């Protein structure tokens, strides 16, 4: 999953949005199949979800972005608790 995630970040930098979306989707599938994740992998997964959600939002795919941000909130609550500063970071994005 990490390799697909990293590839997606590179593709975003290169402005190859379609390829980045495909790479993010492949990484999501792997992360979702391997639940529950270790705390470190869950943190990386959440960061990827937030990046993909921001990508969706700026591309006009608001419904997709909201679903991803809600998934990120759920994971941040699980990892850090409902009153954690990390959760507020997700909510501010």
N, C-alpha and C positions, 0 to 999 in steps of 0.2 A: 504494500500500500504506500509505503514511504517513497518508493521510486516514482510511482504514478503521481503522487502529490507533488513531489519536487519538479517533475516534468511539467505538470500543470502550471506551477509558478513561473517556470522559464517561458512557457508558451504565452502566459499572460504578459510577461515583459516584452516578448516579441510581437505582441498584439495579434496573436493567432488565437482568437477567441473560441472558434469552433473546436480546435484541437485541445485547448485548455479545458473546455467543458467535457469533452470525451475523456480526458485523463482524470479529471476530478471524479467523474462518474465511475470510472474503473476503481479508483482509490476508495470511494464511498462503498462500493460493493464489497470490497475486501474487508474494510473496517466493520461493516455491518454483519458480515458472515462470521466474524471472529469476536462477537460479543460474549461475555463481558471483556472489555479491554483492560489492560493494566492502566494504572493512573497516568503514567507517562504517555502511553499511546492514546488514551482518552483525551489528554490535553492536546496532543498533536492533531487528533481528529477534530476537536472543537475549533482549533485555529484554522484548519482547512475548511470546515463548514462556514466559518465566518468570512473567510476570504472568498469562497464561492458565492455566498449570499451577497456580499458587497458587489461582486462581479455581476450577479443577476440584477441587483437593484439599479446599478448604473447603466445596465443594458436595457432597462425598461421592463424587466421580468419581475415585477414587484411581488406577485403571488408566490413565485418560486422562492424569492428572497425571504419573505416572511416565514415560510415553512422551514427554511434552513436556519434562520435566526432563532425560531422557537426550539428547534432541535438543539442548537448550541446552548440556549438557556437551560434546557433540560439537563444536558450533560454537565454544564458548569455547576448547576445546583447539586448534582450527584457527586461531583468531585470535591467541591469547595464549600457547599452549604448555601442556604438561601440568602444569607446576609454577607456573603463574601465580596470583597472588592473586585475580584475577577468577574463575578456575575454582573456587576454594574458596568464593567467594560463592554461586555457583550450587549447589554441593553442600550448603551450609548451609540453603538455603531449604526 
